[in-house]
Amino acid sequence: MAAITVLPSLLSADFSRLAEELERCEAAGARRLHVDVMDGHFVPNLTFGPFIIEAMRRSTKLPLDVHLMISDPVRYARDFRSAGADAITIHVEAVGPRDIATAIDRVRVTGAQVGLAFNPDTDPELWFPHFHTVDLVMFMTVYPGFGGQAFIPQVRPRIRATRSAFPSLAIQVDGGINRDTIPLVVTDGADRLVTGNAFFKDADPAGFLRWAEACKPARSRE
């Protein structure tokens, strides 16, 4: 498993001071940033489009990990890549099993890294045949759409099963990731941790990031 990477989720940032918040992430030692895009249809919330990604790209050199929680992610993948997305993660639920291989290819040709996201109720094993064609998989440990939700522990066995089957694949987790849950998901095999409030509301974001990225798996898994 790769070294742990914390990705501050900009959904929890203060957008009235976006450039300053990006600088704060860099100063804390962040190596990647996570951006949630919601369309108000696939999930019951609405955030922003490529123009915000462009603004972020102008303000930071850090890689932008863009999570498309939208109903037709392939249609807009090139727009987000052109705006500055370095990685684009799409939901398998939005694409479906018949079109997933084509969707992966269409995101790949934009030049972005490709990720597959899974809602808490989705069984990843049905999608294992496609995992060798992507750069990361991301497990939602809350129901997507809003920040600040409680971690869903029932996702943990799915993280473990994926890590067992794919020892070198980047496994990302998003939702309720904080000081209480980080040791759990790291033990399960996650190596990319998307953190919103836990990072931005910590009195010492740099200290939080250092602690999280130094977190070691427990000797035994629950």
Rosetta blueprint (number, residue, H / E / L):
1 M L
2 A L
3 A L
4 I L
5 T E
6 V E
7 L E
8 P E
9 S E
10 L H
11 L H
12 S H
13 A L
14 D L
15 F H
16 S H
17 R H
18 L H
19 A H
20 E H
21 E H
22 L H
23 E H
24 R H
25 C H
26 E H
27 A H
28 A H
29 G L
30 A L
31 R L
32 R L
33 L E
34 H E
35 V E
36 D E
37 V E
38 M E
39 D E
40 G L
41 H L
42 F L
43 V L
44 P L
45 N L
46 L E
47 T L
48 F L
49 G L
50 P H
51 F H
52 I H
53 I H
54 E H
55 A H
56 M H
57 R H
58 R H
59 S H
60 T L
61 K L
62 L L
63 P L
64 L E
65 D E
66 V E
67 H E
68 L E
69 M E
70 I L
71 S L
72 D L
73 P H
74 V H
75 R H
76 Y H
77 A H
78 R H
79 D H
80 F H
81 R H
82 S H
83 A H
84 G L
85 A L
86 D L
87 A E
88 I E
89 T E
90 I E
91 H E
92 V H
93 E H
94 A H
95 V H
96 G L
97 P L
98 R L
99 D L
100 I H
101 A H
102 T H
103 A H
104 I H
105 D H
106 R H
107 V H
108 R H
109 V L
110 T L
111 G L
112 A L
113 Q E
114 V E
115 G E
116 L E
117 A E
118 F E
119 N L
120 P L
121 D L
122 T L
123 D L
124 P H
125 E H
126 L H
127 W H
128 F H
129 P H
130 H H
131 F H
132 H H
133 T H
134 V L
135 D L
136 L E
137 V E
138 M E
139 F E
140 M E
141 T L
142 V L
143 Y L
144 P L
145 G L
146 F L
147 G L
148 G L
149 Q L
150 A L
151 F L
152 I L
153 P H
154 Q H
155 V H
156 R H
157 P H
158 R H
159 I H
160 R H
161 A H
162 T H
163 R H
164 S H
165 A H
166 F L
167 P L
168 S L
169 L L
170 A E
171 I E
172 Q E
173 V E
174 D E
175 G L
176 G L
177 I L
178 N L
179 R L
180 D L
181 T L
182 I H
183 P H
184 L H
185 V H
186 V H
187 T H
188 D H
189 G L
190 A L
191 D L
192 R E
193 L E
194 V E
195 T E
196 G L
197 N H
198 A H
199 F H
200 F H
201 K L
202 D L
203 A L
204 D L
205 P H
206 A H
207 G H
208 F H
209 L H
210 R H
211 W H
212 A H
213 E H
214 A L
215 C L
216 K L
217 P L
218 A L
219 R L
220 S L
221 R L
222 E L
